Amino acid sequence: MAQIIIPTPLRKFTDNLATIKTNGSNIQESMLDLATQYPEVKQHLFDESGALRKFVRIYIGDEDIKALQNENTPVEDNTEISIIPAIAGGIA
Amino acid sequence: MRLKIAPNALEEMQKHAEATYPNECCGFFYGKDGEIRNIEVAKEVTNSKEGDQRRRFEVSPLDYLKAERYADEIGQTLLGIYHSHPEHPAIPSEHDLKQAVPFFSYIIISVMKGKAEVTKSWQLDDAGKFEEEEIL
């Protein structure tokens, strides 16, 4: 069980909830549980192969899961997972 | 979608766009969502793009986290992102579209010869295309 903090742009797919409690012992299971609870959010998080989208970053507290054990990073009851959309753009 | 931008927030975005010229600037804005989106606060953020910042901007994940936390702190909603297009029109590029997320307003400031000239706002529609928002 962990808590996932939903970024503002995706809250319209989670009934406007900012925090969702999820089941799972690691990041992968927690994210999949989120997608099961709110199927509309799934396409914004996972690609067709089921992998996390390139434009989505996952943090635990202030730490990127890439610096931990990626999707296999274990979570506990009080773990706060943040979903962060990549923000970029420009003329070209 | 229609937007109302508080004069001081608009001024802050435009001044930021001029100050970073010829590079692109970026920042977030906050306010209240509704039938009309009211933008009350603009806050600049570091363009963390490595390399040529005259054509690109990027916000670091940690700065994004801080922006969400700041919205909570001030009791407002994170409504979108602004950035500048130096020597280009205030129209989203292919690159802007590729990286865009739903819900957010994307304010683009066209800066010509160092002066902020045109400010427009855009939002993704349900088909994933940018639609211009009316700035009241």
gemmi code that builds the backbone of each chain (N, CA, C; Angstrom):
import gemmi

chains = {
    "A": [
        ("MET", (0.845, -1.198, 0.000), (0.000, 0.000, 0.000), (0.882, 1.251, 0.000)),
        ("ALA", (0.672, 2.095, -0.986), (1.395, 3.364, -1.032), (0.414, 4.446, -1.469)),
        ("GLN", (0.887, 5.673, -1.438), (0.036, 6.770, -1.909), (0.656, 7.357, -3.165)),
        ("ILE", (-0.157, 7.523, -4.176), (0.352, 8.135, -5.397), (-0.216, 9.545, -5.514)),
        ("ILE", (0.685, 10.509, -5.699), (0.234, 11.891, -5.885), (0.073, 12.120, -7.387)),
        ("ILE", (-1.137, 12.462, -7.745), (-1.471, 12.635, -9.165), (-1.161, 14.080, -9.576)),
        ("PRO", (-0.424, 14.260, -10.674), (-0.160, 15.644, -11.102), (-1.458, 16.303, -11.588)),
        ("THR", (-1.558, 17.599, -11.423), (-2.800, 18.319, -11.772), (-3.369, 17.932, -13.143)),
        ("PRO", (-2.533, 17.853, -14.213), (-3.126, 17.579, -15.532), (-3.813, 16.209, -15.644)),
        ("LEU", (-3.469, 15.294, -14.775), (-4.077, 13.951, -14.881), (-5.240, 13.748, -13.919)),
        ("ARG", (-5.536, 14.766, -13.111), (-6.590, 14.579, -12.106), (-7.966, 14.444, -12.728)),
        ("LYS", (-8.100, 14.923, -13.953), (-9.419, 14.762, -14.571), (-9.707, 13.286, -14.873)),
        ("PHE", (-8.678, 12.464, -14.817), (-8.873, 11.024, -15.033), (-8.982, 10.253, -13.713)),
        ("THR", (-8.854, 10.962, -12.588), (-8.942, 10.287, -11.283), (-10.034, 10.939, -10.420)),
        ("ASP", (-11.122, 11.288, -11.057), (-12.243, 11.943, -10.347), (-11.776, 13.160, -9.555)),
        ("ASN", (-10.805, 13.872, -10.095), (-10.252, 15.076, -9.459), (-9.559, 14.820, -8.124)),
        ("LEU", (-9.223, 13.574, -7.876), (-8.504, 13.278, -6.632), (-7.011, 13.517, -6.829)),
        ("ALA", (-6.383, 14.125, -5.819), (-4.961, 14.437, -5.917), (-4.093, 13.295, -5.392)),
        ("THR", (-4.663, 12.480, -4.512), (-3.897, 11.382, -3.910), (-4.719, 10.099, -3.982)),
        ("ILE", (-4.079, 9.037, -4.429), (-4.780, 7.752, -4.541), (-3.994, 6.700, -3.759)),
        ("LYS", (-4.698, 5.949, -2.950), (-4.047, 4.836, -2.233), (-4.019, 3.628, -3.155)),
        ("THR", (-2.876, 2.977, -3.211), (-2.771, 1.822, -4.115), (-2.214, 0.612, -3.389)),
        ("ASN", (-2.559, -0.540, -3.901), (-1.988, -1.789, -3.401), (-0.770, -2.144, -4.236)),
        ("GLY", (0.151, -2.856, -3.625), (1.339, -3.278, -4.355), (2.558, -3.161, -3.466)),
        ("SER", (3.554, -4.010, -3.770), (4.747, -3.989, -2.924), (5.885, -3.220, -3.561)),
        ("ASN", (5.707, -2.824, -4.829), (6.737, -1.997, -5.479), (6.069, -0.984, -6.408)),
        ("ILE", (6.894, -0.188, -7.063), (6.359, 0.881, -7.930), (5.497, 0.295, -9.053)),
        ("GLN", (6.022, -0.723, -9.700), (5.307, -1.328, -10.832), (3.895, -1.759, -10.421)),
        ("GLU", (3.800, -2.481, -9.320), (2.487, -2.969, -8.871), (1.575, -1.817, -8.459)),
        ("SER", (2.151, -0.810, -7.839), (1.342, 0.338, -7.412), (0.778, 1.082, -8.615)),
        ("MET", (1.625, 1.274, -9.632), (1.181, 2.004, -10.826), (0.110, 1.202, -11.567)),
        ("LEU", (0.295, -0.111, -11.623), (-0.710, -0.948, -12.290), (-2.026, -0.918, -11.529)),
        ("ASP", (-1.941, -0.898, -10.210), (-3.164, -0.820, -9.410), (-3.879, 0.508, -9.652)),
        ("LEU", (-3.106, 1.580, -9.781), (-3.708, 2.888, -10.089), (-4.470, 2.808, -11.420)),
        ("ALA", (-3.824, 2.171, -12.416), (-4.452, 2.055, -13.737), (-5.701, 1.170, -13.688)),
        ("THR", (-5.711, 0.214, -12.770), (-6.907, -0.641, -12.616), (-8.034, 0.166, -11.964)),
        ("GLN", (-7.675, 0.966, -10.977), (-8.702, 1.770, -10.295), (-9.256, 2.866, -11.196)),
        ("TYR", (-8.367, 3.445, -12.017), (-8.778, 4.556, -12.893), (-8.290, 4.275, -14.317)),
        ("PRO", (-9.041, 3.453, -15.040), (-8.564, 3.001, -16.365), (-8.256, 4.140, -17.338)),
        ("GLU", (-8.934, 5.263, -17.184), (-8.701, 6.370, -18.139), (-7.289, 6.952, -18.036)),
        ("VAL", (-6.678, 6.765, -16.880), (-5.347, 7.352, -16.692), (-4.258, 6.477, -17.342)),
        ("LYS", (-4.633, 5.248, -17.637), (-3.649, 4.263, -18.100), (-2.880, 4.721, -19.342)),
        ("GLN", (-3.608, 5.192, -20.349), (-2.931, 5.562, -21.608), (-1.950, 6.711, -21.423)),
        ("HIS", (-2.106, 7.482, -20.358), (-1.183, 8.589, -20.127), (0.069, 8.139, -19.375)),
        ("LEU", (0.041, 6.943, -18.841), (1.170, 6.454, -18.048), (1.953, 5.342, -18.748)),
        ("PHE", (1.227, 4.483, -19.464), (1.873, 3.316, -20.075), (1.753, 3.364, -21.595)),
        ("ASP", (2.778, 2.846, -22.284), (2.675, 2.749, -23.741), (2.013, 1.418, -24.123)),
        ("GLU", (1.960, 1.159, -25.425), (1.252, -0.036, -25.915), (1.879, -1.322, -25.382)),
        ("SER", (3.194, -1.280, -25.123), (3.855, -2.506, -24.646), (3.705, -2.678, -23.133)),
        ("GLY", (3.061, -1.709, -22.494), (2.859, -1.821, -21.047), (3.975, -1.196, -20.229)),
        ("ALA", (4.951, -0.594, -20.914), (6.049, 0.060, -20.187), (5.640, 1.490, -19.844)),
        ("LEU", (6.254, 2.033, -18.811), (5.977, 3.429, -18.447), (6.408, 4.349, -19.589)),
        ("ARG", (5.602, 5.329, -19.895), (5.907, 6.246, -20.989), (7.192, 7.023, -20.719)),
        ("LYS", (7.875, 7.340, -21.824), (9.146, 8.063, -21.729), (8.959, 9.445, -21.084)),
        ("PHE", (7.798, 10.046, -21.323), (7.564, 11.409, -20.840), (7.056, 11.460, -19.404)),
        ("VAL", (7.049, 10.298, -18.742), (6.551, 10.271, -17.356), (7.698, 9.895, -16.433)),
        ("ARG", (7.878, 10.691, -15.384), (8.906, 10.362, -14.388), (8.221, 10.021, -13.076)),
        ("ILE", (8.829, 9.109, -12.355), (8.269, 8.712, -11.066), (9.276, 9.036, -9.962)),
        ("TYR", (8.814, 9.725, -8.952), (9.671, 10.071, -7.824), (9.089, 9.480, -6.536)),
        ("ILE", (10.002, 9.123, -5.626), (9.587, 8.832, -4.251), (10.165, 9.971, -3.426)),
        ("GLY", (9.303, 10.754, -2.821), (9.785, 11.981, -2.178), (10.459, 12.826, -3.239)),
        ("ASP", (11.738, 13.212, -2.977), (12.468, 14.022, -3.953), (13.433, 13.183, -4.788)),
        ("GLU", (13.241, 11.885, -4.784), (14.196, 11.024, -5.480), (13.594, 10.311, -6.687)),
        ("ASP", (14.322, 10.398, -7.786), (13.908, 9.725, -9.016), (14.066, 8.210, -8.824)),
        ("ILE", (13.054, 7.443, -9.220), (13.186, 5.981, -9.031), (14.309, 5.410, -9.899)),
        ("LYS", (14.750, 6.208, -10.910), (15.872, 5.732, -11.734), (17.144, 5.624, -10.908)),
        ("ALA", (17.211, 6.419, -9.845), (18.385, 6.374, -8.968), (18.194, 5.310, -7.885)),
        ("LEU", (17.034, 4.687, -7.858), (16.763, 3.630, -6.882), (16.744, 2.301, -7.655)),
        ("GLN", (15.632, 1.601, -7.593), (15.583, 0.331, -8.354), (14.508, 0.386, -9.429)),
        ("ASN", (14.372, 1.586, -9.995), (13.370, 1.775, -11.032), (11.992, 1.249, -10.615)),
        ("GLU", (11.289, 0.570, -11.533), (9.933, 0.088, -11.210), (9.933, -0.972, -10.108)),
        ("ASN", (11.097, -1.565, -9.866), (11.160, -2.599, -8.816), (11.404, -2.019, -7.425)),
        ("THR", (11.500, -0.714, -7.338), (11.723, -0.080, -6.028), (10.588, -0.453, -5.075)),
        ("PRO", (10.924, -1.023, -3.928), (9.861, -1.416, -2.996), (9.157, -0.203, -2.383)),
        ("VAL", (7.902, -0.382, -2.049), (7.159, 0.695, -1.378), (6.549, 0.158, -0.082)),
        ("GLU", (6.327, 1.091, 0.833), (5.690, 0.733, 2.100), (4.407, 1.538, 2.259)),
        ("ASP", (3.726, 1.319, 3.392), (2.442, 1.987, 3.606), (2.517, 3.494, 3.516)),
        ("ASN", (3.636, 4.049, 3.998), (3.724, 5.515, 4.034), (4.504, 6.091, 2.853)),
        ("THR", (4.809, 5.258, 1.855), (5.579, 5.758, 0.710), (4.716, 6.702, -0.131)),
        ("GLU", (5.322, 7.863, -0.470), (4.620, 8.826, -1.309), (5.250, 8.839, -2.694)),
        ("ILE", (4.466, 8.393, -3.651), (4.963, 8.306, -5.029), (4.400, 9.490, -5.809)),
        ("SER", (5.263, 10.214, -6.502), (4.775, 11.319, -7.348), (4.938, 10.972, -8.816)),
        ("ILE", (3.908, 11.253, -9.573), (3.983, 11.114, -11.030), (4.289, 12.510, -11.581)),
        ("ILE", (5.324, 12.593, -12.412), (5.737, 13.898, -12.922), (5.735, 13.868, -14.454)),
        ("PRO", (4.905, 14.685, -15.059), (4.935, 14.736, -16.530), (6.155, 15.533, -16.983)),
        ("ALA", (6.781, 15.101, -18.060), (7.914, 15.856, -18.594), (7.380, 17.153, -19.187)),
        ("ILE", (7.968, 18.262, -18.796), (7.533, 19.561, -19.297), (8.652, 20.134, -20.160)),
        ("ALA", (8.369, 20.253, -21.433), (9.374, 20.767, -22.362), (8.673, 21.263, -23.617)),
        ("GLY", (9.427, 21.940, -24.447), (8.861, 22.430, -25.697), (9.801, 23.452, -26.302)),
        ("GLY", (9.241, 24.290, -27.142), (10.051, 25.315, -27.775), (9.816, 25.371, -29.268)),
        ("ILE", (10.496, 26.343, -29.886), (10.260, 26.620, -31.308), (10.493, 25.386, -32.171)),
        ("ALA", (11.593, 24.692, -31.894), (11.906, 23.544, -32.742), (12.708, 22.513, -31.969)),
    ],
    "B": [
        ("MET", (-12.202, 27.207, -24.043), (-11.795, 27.711, -22.723), (-11.406, 29.181, -22.832)),
        ("ARG", (-11.799, 29.938, -21.808), (-11.444, 31.352, -21.771), (-10.588, 31.638, -20.534)),
        ("LEU", (-9.695, 32.585, -20.697), (-8.737, 32.889, -19.626), (-8.811, 34.356, -19.241)),
        ("LYS", (-8.666, 34.575, -17.959), (-8.443, 35.944, -17.492), (-7.090, 35.930, -16.798)),
        ("ILE", (-6.223, 36.820, -17.199), (-4.889, 36.847, -16.580), (-4.753, 38.143, -15.793)),
        ("ALA", (-4.465, 38.013, -14.516), (-4.268, 39.212, -13.690), (-3.141, 40.040, -14.305)),
        ("PRO", (-3.318, 41.376, -14.388), (-2.316, 42.215, -15.064), (-0.895, 42.007, -14.558)),
        ("ASN", (-0.740, 41.856, -13.234), (0.646, 41.699, -12.732), (1.247, 40.349, -13.133)),
        ("ALA", (0.389, 39.319, -13.257), (0.881, 38.003, -13.682), (1.312, 38.068, -15.147)),
        ("LEU", (0.503, 38.736, -15.960), (0.836, 38.865, -17.382), (2.133, 39.655, -17.555)),
        ("GLU", (2.250, 40.722, -16.779), (3.442, 41.557, -16.862), (4.687, 40.765, -16.464)),
        ("GLU", (4.522, 39.938, -15.446), (5.654, 39.146, -14.983), (6.125, 38.162, -16.067)),
        ("MET", (5.163, 37.529, -16.730), (5.519, 36.579, -17.790), (6.211, 37.299, -18.947)),
        ("GLN", (5.649, 38.435, -19.344), (6.206, 39.156, -20.495), (7.588, 39.729, -20.174)),
        ("LYS", (7.746, 40.224, -18.949), (9.067, 40.772, -18.561), (10.116, 39.661, -18.524)),
        ("HIS", (9.676, 38.510, -18.033), (10.580, 37.362, -17.977), (11.006, 36.962, -19.396)),
        ("ALA", (10.036, 36.962, -20.302), (10.321, 36.597, -21.701), (11.313, 37.572, -22.331)),
        ("GLU", (11.197, 38.851, -21.976), (12.104, 39.858, -22.528), (13.497, 39.745, -21.888)),
        ("ALA", (13.507, 39.451, -20.593), (14.787, 39.384, -19.877), (15.651, 38.213, -20.353)),
        ("THR", (15.024, 37.136, -20.789), (15.810, 35.962, -21.185), (16.134, 35.966, -22.679)),
        ("TYR", (15.517, 36.890, -23.425), (15.753, 36.992, -24.866), (17.248, 37.081, -25.155)),
        ("PRO", (17.844, 36.437, -26.122), (17.193, 35.641, -27.178), (16.900, 34.194, -26.795)),
        ("ASN", (17.051, 33.864, -25.514), (16.728, 32.495, -25.105), (15.244, 32.375, -24.757)),
        ("GLU", (14.780, 31.146, -24.695), (13.405, 30.912, -24.282), (13.327, 30.925, -22.759)),
        ("CYS", (12.233, 31.459, -22.260), (11.997, 31.409, -20.816), (10.874, 30.403, -20.556)),
        ("CYS", (10.677, 30.057, -19.295), (9.525, 29.214, -18.957), (9.128, 29.466, -17.504)),
        ("GLY", (7.906, 29.124, -17.203), (7.406, 29.301, -15.847), (6.029, 28.682, -15.706)),
        ("PHE", (5.529, 28.709, -14.495), (4.193, 28.163, -14.222), (3.257, 29.286, -13.826)),
        ("PHE", (1.967, 29.024, -13.914), (1.009, 29.984, -13.371), (-0.097, 29.248, -12.624)),
        ("TYR", (-0.695, 29.995, -11.725), (-1.622, 29.421, -10.745), (-2.870, 30.283, -10.654)),
        ("GLY", (-3.956, 29.673, -10.257), (-5.185, 30.438, -10.101), (-6.349, 29.517, -9.827)),
        ("LYS", (-7.519, 29.929, -10.312), (-8.733, 29.155, -10.068), (-9.311, 28.712, -11.409)),
        ("ASP", (-9.672, 27.444, -11.442), (-10.254, 26.921, -12.672), (-11.771, 27.062, -12.613)),
        ("GLY", (-12.391, 27.190, -13.749), (-13.841, 27.295, -13.809), (-14.239, 27.510, -15.247)),
        ("GLU", (-15.430, 28.012, -15.449), (-15.842, 28.275, -16.828), (-14.864, 29.248, -17.481)),
        ("ILE", (-14.468, 30.218, -16.663), (-13.361, 31.088, -17.083), (-12.193, 30.770, -16.160)),
        ("ARG", (-11.054, 30.546, -16.771), (-9.863, 30.223, -15.989), (-9.221, 31.526, -15.518)),
        ("ASN", (-9.100, 31.699, -14.229), (-8.513, 32.928, -13.687), (-7.067, 32.705, -13.266)),
        ("ILE", (-6.161, 33.337, -13.963), (-4.743, 33.196, -13.618), (-4.356, 34.361, -12.713)),
        ("GLU", (-3.892, 34.005, -11.531), (-3.613, 35.058, -10.557), (-2.125, 35.258, -10.286)),
        ("VAL", (-1.373, 34.163, -10.367), (0.045, 34.236, -10.006), (0.888, 33.568, -11.094)),
        ("ALA", (1.958, 34.223, -11.502), (2.925, 33.601, -12.420), (4.255, 33.499, -11.697)),
        ("LYS", (4.946, 32.392, -11.925), (6.220, 32.206, -11.234), (7.226, 31.623, -12.214)),
        ("GLU", (8.342, 32.317, -12.360), (9.311, 31.798, -13.325), (10.038, 30.572, -12.794)),
        ("VAL", (10.526, 29.780, -13.729), (11.286, 28.591, -13.356), (12.498, 28.531, -14.286)),
        ("THR", (13.546, 27.867, -13.833), (14.773, 27.794, -14.633), (14.548, 26.960, -15.878)),
        ("ASN", (15.002, 27.480, -17.015), (15.016, 26.669, -18.228), (16.194, 25.713, -18.098)),
        ("SER", (15.899, 24.430, -17.875), (16.983, 23.482, -17.586), (17.461, 22.746, -18.834)),
        ("LYS", (17.011, 23.226, -19.989), (17.439, 22.576, -21.236), (18.936, 22.761, -21.435)),
        ("GLU", (19.626, 21.651, -21.665), (21.055, 21.752, -21.942), (21.208, 22.050, -23.425)),
        ("GLY", (22.162, 22.903, -23.761), (22.360, 23.232, -25.176), (21.642, 24.515, -25.551)),
        ("ASP", (21.113, 24.548, -26.758), (20.573, 25.775, -27.318), (19.224, 26.159, -26.706)),
        ("GLN", (19.236, 27.148, -25.847), (17.988, 27.580, -25.198), (17.241, 28.621, -26.035)),
        ("ARG", (17.760, 28.931, -27.213), (17.030, 29.882, -28.058), (15.851, 29.201, -28.740)),
        ("ARG", (15.875, 27.876, -28.740), (14.822, 27.150, -29.450), (14.124, 26.107, -28.586)),
        ("ARG", (14.555, 25.942, -27.371), (13.986, 24.886, -26.528), (13.892, 25.320, -25.077)),
        ("PHE", (12.925, 24.742, -24.378), (12.921, 24.898, -22.931), (12.576, 23.552, -22.300)),
        ("GLU", (12.961, 23.421, -21.072), (12.679, 22.187, -20.325), (12.592, 22.550, -18.847)),
        ("VAL", (11.681, 21.908, -18.143), (11.558, 22.112, -16.698), (12.013, 20.827, -16.019)),
        ("SER", (12.875, 20.950, -15.023), (13.371, 19.740, -14.362), (12.247, 19.110, -13.543)),
        ("PRO", (12.275, 17.785, -13.374), (11.230, 17.114, -12.596), (11.086, 17.681, -11.184)),
        ("LEU", (12.220, 18.043, -10.575), (12.133, 18.586, -9.210), (11.443, 19.945, -9.190)),
        ("ASP", (11.719, 20.761, -10.219), (11.032, 22.053, -10.297), (9.534, 21.850, -10.521)),
        ("TYR", (9.191, 20.793, -11.268), (7.766, 20.516, -11.451), (7.120, 20.134, -10.109)),
        ("LEU", (7.819, 19.276, -9.368), (7.300, 18.867, -8.039), (7.081, 20.081, -7.150)),
        ("LYS", (8.074, 20.982, -7.181), (7.975, 22.199, -6.361), (6.766, 23.026, -6.782)),
        ("ALA", (6.500, 23.072, -8.074), (5.362, 23.865, -8.573), (4.034, 23.285, -8.052)),
        ("GLU", (3.928, 21.961, -8.041), (2.706, 21.340, -7.512), (2.570, 21.639, -6.010)),
        ("ARG", (3.686, 21.573, -5.325), (3.656, 21.831, -3.874), (3.308, 23.299, -3.598)),
        ("TYR", (3.843, 24.183, -4.429), (3.563, 25.606, -4.253), (2.072, 25.886, -4.449)),
        ("ALA", (1.472, 25.228, -5.420), (0.024, 25.397, -5.660), (-0.759, 25.013, -4.402)),
        ("ASP", (-0.357, 23.914, -3.775), (-1.010, 23.479, -2.525), (-0.847, 24.534, -1.435)),
        ("GLU", (0.399, 25.031, -1.340), (0.702, 26.015, -0.293), (-0.173, 27.257, -0.389)),
        ("ILE", (-0.368, 27.738, -1.612), (-1.106, 28.991, -1.770), (-2.593, 28.743, -2.022)),
        ("GLY", (-2.989, 27.472, -2.003), (-4.413, 27.140, -2.148), (-4.964, 27.459, -3.525)),
        ("GLN", (-4.095, 27.347, -4.541), (-4.566, 27.574, -5.907), (-4.256, 26.359, -6.770)),
        ("THR", (-4.748, 26.404, -7.988), (-4.529, 25.273, -8.899), (-3.397, 25.613, -9.871)),
        ("LEU", (-2.541, 24.630, -10.098), (-1.507, 24.785, -11.121), (-2.216, 24.683, -12.474)),
        ("LEU", (-2.279, 25.795, -13.187), (-3.124, 25.832, -14.388), (-2.354, 25.690, -15.694)),
        ("GLY", (-1.052, 25.848, -15.639), (-0.325, 25.676, -16.894), (1.083, 26.218, -16.875)),
        ("ILE", (1.611, 26.304, -18.085), (3.017, 26.654, -18.289), (3.088, 27.795, -19.295)),
        ("TYR", (3.983, 28.725, -19.043), (4.234, 29.715, -20.103), (5.649, 29.543, -20.605)),
        ("HIS", (5.847, 29.888, -21.853), (7.200, 29.946, -22.387), (7.233, 30.957, -23.527)),
        ("SER", (8.441, 31.324, -23.934), (8.559, 32.329, -24.985), (9.030, 31.707, -26.286)),
        ("HIS", (8.678, 32.369, -27.375), (9.183, 32.006, -28.702), (9.944, 33.219, -29.255)),
        ("PRO", (11.269, 33.270, -29.018), (12.035, 34.406, -29.533), (12.053, 34.408, -31.065)),
        ("GLU", (11.696, 35.537, -31.619), (11.677, 35.737, -33.085), (10.766, 34.734, -33.805)),
        ("HIS", (9.781, 34.263, -33.132), (8.803, 33.350, -33.743), (7.408, 33.691, -33.224)),
        ("PRO", (6.385, 33.316, -33.992), (5.020, 33.621, -33.547), (4.599, 32.824, -32.311)),
        ("ALA", (3.537, 33.301, -31.679), (3.049, 32.669, -30.433), (2.145, 31.467, -30.749)),
        ("ILE", (2.663, 30.625, -31.609), (1.900, 29.449, -32.055), (2.682, 28.202, -31.649)),
        ("PRO", (2.004, 27.186, -31.103), (2.738, 25.993, -30.654), (3.441, 25.285, -31.813)),
        ("SER", (4.634, 24.815, -31.544), (5.393, 24.068, -32.549), (5.042, 22.589, -32.445)),
        ("GLU", (5.549, 21.819, -33.396), (5.401, 20.361, -33.347), (5.961, 19.821, -32.028)),
        ("HIS", (7.083, 20.415, -31.649), (7.750, 19.970, -30.432), (6.896, 20.274, -29.199)),
        ("ASP", (6.258, 21.456, -29.212), (5.349, 21.800, -28.103), (4.230, 20.761, -28.011)),
        ("LEU", (3.698, 20.396, -29.170), (2.561, 19.471, -29.206), (2.961, 18.090, -28.680)),
        ("LYS", (4.136, 17.648, -29.107), (4.597, 16.309, -28.724), (4.688, 16.154, -27.205)),
        ("GLN", (5.058, 17.259, -26.544), (5.303, 17.194, -25.096), (4.116, 17.658, -24.260)),
        ("ALA", (3.039, 18.055, -24.927), (1.941, 18.689, -24.189), (1.132, 17.676, -23.378)),
        ("VAL", (0.614, 18.151, -22.268), (-0.241, 17.308, -21.425), (-1.654, 17.915, -21.396)),
        ("PRO", (-2.652, 17.071, -21.085), (-4.018, 17.596, -21.051), (-4.195, 18.632, -19.933)),
        ("PHE", (-5.294, 19.326, -19.975), (-5.729, 20.242, -18.926), (-4.950, 21.558, -18.870)),
        ("PHE", (-3.639, 21.500, -18.960), (-2.842, 22.715, -18.812), (-3.117, 23.710, -19.940)),
        ("SER", (-3.091, 24.990, -19.584), (-3.035, 26.049, -20.585), (-1.563, 26.268, -20.907)),
        ("TYR", (-1.289, 26.450, -22.183), (0.076, 26.743, -22.622), (0.118, 28.168, -23.153)),
        ("ILE", (0.657, 29.060, -22.341), (0.776, 30.450, -22.782), (2.112, 30.611, -23.501)),
        ("ILE", (2.046, 31.160, -24.701), (3.264, 31.391, -25.483), (3.391, 32.892, -25.760)),
        ("ILE", (4.580, 33.394, -25.488), (4.842, 34.826, -25.697), (5.821, 34.965, -26.861)),
        ("SER", (5.383, 35.650, -27.880), (6.261, 35.902, -29.014), (7.111, 37.137, -28.708)),
        ("VAL", (8.434, 36.967, -28.772), (9.336, 38.084, -28.472), (10.095, 38.457, -29.748)),
        ("MET", (9.865, 39.674, -30.207), (10.518, 40.141, -31.430), (11.488, 41.270, -31.076)),
        ("LYS", (12.724, 41.101, -31.509), (13.786, 42.082, -31.205), (13.796, 42.456, -29.720)),
        ("GLY", (13.594, 41.485, -28.888), (13.695, 41.712, -27.449), (12.426, 42.224, -26.793)),
        ("LYS", (11.366, 42.404, -27.585), (10.128, 42.941, -27.019), (8.993, 41.913, -27.101)),
        ("ALA", (8.322, 41.717, -25.963), (7.178, 40.783, -25.944), (6.033, 41.415, -26.728)),
        ("GLU", (5.683, 40.806, -27.851), (4.685, 41.458, -28.711), (3.321, 40.802, -28.681)),
        ("VAL", (3.298, 39.485, -28.798), (1.999, 38.801, -28.841), (1.989, 37.694, -27.793)),
        ("THR", (0.893, 37.603, -27.046), (0.740, 36.536, -26.047), (-0.532, 35.767, -26.374)),
        ("LYS", (-0.378, 34.468, -26.552), (-1.547, 33.637, -26.839), (-1.541, 32.436, -25.907)),
        ("SER", (-2.722, 31.831, -25.755), (-2.806, 30.648, -24.903), (-3.469, 29.506, -25.660)),
        ("TRP", (-3.019, 28.302, -25.361), (-3.461, 27.112, -26.081), (-3.734, 25.992, -25.096)),
        ("GLN", (-4.651, 25.121, -25.495), (-4.900, 23.940, -24.657), (-5.179, 22.750, -25.570)),
        ("LEU", (-4.768, 21.574, -25.143), (-5.049, 20.361, -25.932), (-6.543, 20.091, -25.913)),
        ("ASP", (-7.099, 19.762, -27.068), (-8.500, 19.333, -27.069), (-8.547, 17.807, -26.909)),
        ("ASP", (-9.756, 17.250, -26.945), (-9.879, 15.805, -26.702), (-9.212, 14.968, -27.799)),
        ("ALA", (-9.034, 15.582, -28.964), (-8.390, 14.853, -30.064), (-6.868, 14.992, -30.014)),
        ("GLY", (-6.371, 15.701, -28.993), (-4.921, 15.844, -28.853), (-4.330, 16.929, -29.735)),
        ("LYS", (-5.177, 17.870, -30.156), (-4.665, 18.999, -30.954), (-4.768, 20.278, -30.121)),
        ("PHE", (-3.903, 21.242, -30.438), (-3.957, 22.508, -29.713), (-5.099, 23.378, -30.215)),
        ("GLU", (-5.837, 23.914, -29.273), (-6.908, 24.844, -29.614), (-6.578, 26.160, -28.906)),
        ("GLU", (-6.754, 27.268, -29.605), (-6.435, 28.548, -28.980), (-7.490, 28.916, -27.932)),
        ("GLU", (-7.046, 29.447, -26.814), (-7.953, 29.904, -25.767), (-8.104, 31.421, -25.884)),
        ("GLU", (-9.262, 31.872, -25.576), (-9.500, 33.307, -25.652), (-8.980, 33.969, -24.377)),
        ("ILE", (-8.144, 34.981, -24.532), (-7.673, 35.732, -23.360), (-8.554, 36.973, -23.222)),
        ("LEU", (-9.263, 37.044, -22.097), (-10.237, 38.146, -21.911), (-9.559, 39.410, -21.398)),
    ],
}
model = gemmi.Model(1)
for chain_id, residues in chains.items():
    chain = gemmi.Chain(chain_id)
    for i, (resn, *xyz) in enumerate(residues, 1):
        res = gemmi.Residue()
        res.name, res.seqid = resn, gemmi.SeqId(i, " ")
        for name, pos in zip(("N", "CA", "C"), xyz):
            atom = gemmi.Atom()
            atom.name, atom.element = name, gemmi.Element(name[0])
            atom.pos, atom.b_iso = gemmi.Position(*pos), 0.0
            res.add_atom(atom)
        chain.add_residue(res)
    model.add_chain(chain)
structure = gemmi.Structure()
structure.add_model(model)
structure.setup_entities()
